[in-house]
Amino acid sequence: MWGVVHTGFGSWDALAWILFFGIAAFFLLWFRSLGRSDYKKGTDQDEIFWSSNVVPEDGAHISVPADAAYWGFRKGMEPFYKGLVGMHTGLAPDIVGWYVVVVAIMSVLILIV
């Protein structure tokens, strides 16, 4: 009953998949158990962090601009973005030209490998 399933696309061992998901679930629960145990629901730990400001009661006033929401990501990738901004002219032919060059390089790499 739990043997190998033969399809038009190959063979699938159902027992191997069950074993894989069992091991993955074990490691997931183990990793989750390593979390902090001092969390208390219904205390200040449940409050929204809104840039050290008091959170307004009306949720419509809560807005975070994209540059603030992704500040850490942008700061970490700043050297990469500086290079991109330096190459960016805003002209469509330049953008399409870079696209063609990148696709050509990728195609050559795919054919070599």
RANORQUI-V588500 format. One record per helix or strand of 2 or more residues. SS is the DSSP state (~ for helix, > for strand). FROM is the first residue (numbers start at 1). TO is the last residue. If there is no record, write none. Layout:
BEGIN
ss: {SS	SS}
from: {FROM	FROM}
to: {TO	TO}
END
This chain:
BEGIN
ss: {>	>	~	~	~	~	~	~	~}
from: {4	10	14	44	59	66	71	78	92}
to: {7	13	33	46	61	69	76	87	112}
END
